Amino acid sequence: MNKVFLFFKKLVVLVFAPFVLHAQSANDSNQNTNKGNFYPQFQFKGLFQARYLNALTDNVDVTGLHHSNGDFTQNTFDLKRVRLSIGTKVTDDLEVAFLVNFADFKSDPKSKVLENAYAKYTFNKYLSVTAGQFRPNFGIEESEPADIIKSFDFSNQYFEFGKNGWTSFQIGASLMGDFNIKNVPVHYAFSVVNGNGRNQEKDKDSGKQYSSRWVFGLSKKYKVNLGLNGGVGSVFKKDVYAIGADATFDIKLTDKFSFDGQFEFKKGTNHNLYFSLPETNRVGSLSNYEMKGYYFLPNIRYSINYKKLTSIEFSCRYESFDSNYKVNSNLRQTYTPMVSLEFGKAYKGRIEFGFEIDRYKHSIPDTTTYDDELFIIQFQCRL
């Protein structure tokens, strides 16, 4: 594994040194062109998401927890996200961003609330450097804000890989940029993170997790993109890995109808589960604990533009995910049909309603690993 890390570091130096040199000369030549700009420049944004939840399965509450007896809540109003973001352009090339979610105060806010906190320096289109707390590029969902996804929330695999340090908010650094291979646009990202989540005082050990993502634009007309992800790392001196592949498309059927979708597959070590178990309960080595899954999310959009109603969308995500398929397999299948009403452009206002339906290979009483159906109405407003 040390050889892999050494190779990775050498590769970064060899690949990006020319970009840095080119960026320096480009910046020198452009210094005088931006004298008319005034800095710092501030941009404020916000997101409000509120929901009504109704559990439709007997003896299951709104969190998906099964109860053999006792009182529990089967319907509730909920604040999902109350976000405020501040983006600051310090110079023409340097920006700093902060994102907080005040809805996290509804429970223990430790290691919550603060989501993004990073600085980004852009040399040119080929190379930018980000450092701080951010979402490393390791799939489709990492590049999509929660307020524009075509479902109620991110996928199960997104949250599980986040617990293992590959997705969601992490602390570290990243290199990314864009270039062309002949007529094919390519986006790349290399990240190194602690891997123990956000708002942590320090890393849980001296190991780090290294990941990369490559996205190839295969069709401009149909917006077909192919993404490839790979990562290696060390957690408590044990080797871990993750891989993934994904594809997106967006086809305009008529002037008013369009059809878009995304498919994503991920597989990797579930070291979070392994190290959460007492040593006496672990079955074999860490390599026995692996997770894998995929989802497909098709979406049909009808642009209605009637008074304040901009569009109507119909989506249904199907996801198959197993968090421990080698040792104690219990496949989880999730169906999420949803209707969305959009008011204003770019989802400035949105009302969504539908269901989240979970089916497990084995339902376990008195746990959240239990078959259930949840009805959801969600309202959001982007500022």
Protein Blocks (a to p, Z undefined) as FASTA:
>chain_A
ZZmmmmmmmmmmmmmmmmmmmmmmmmmmmmmmmmmpccddddddddddddddddfbghia
fkopacfbdcddfbdcddfbdcddddddfblmbccdddddfklmmpcfehihilcdcddd
dfblmbccdedjddddebjklmpcfklccbfbdcfklmmmmmnopgcjddddddddddde
hjaccdddddddehnoghifbdfblbdcddddddddfbfklopacddddddddeehiacd
dddddddddddfblmbccdddddddddddfklmmmpcfklpghjfklpccdddddddddd
ddfkgajbfbdcdddddddddfblmlmgcddddddddddddedeehlaccdddddddddf
bdcehiabdcdddddddddddZZ
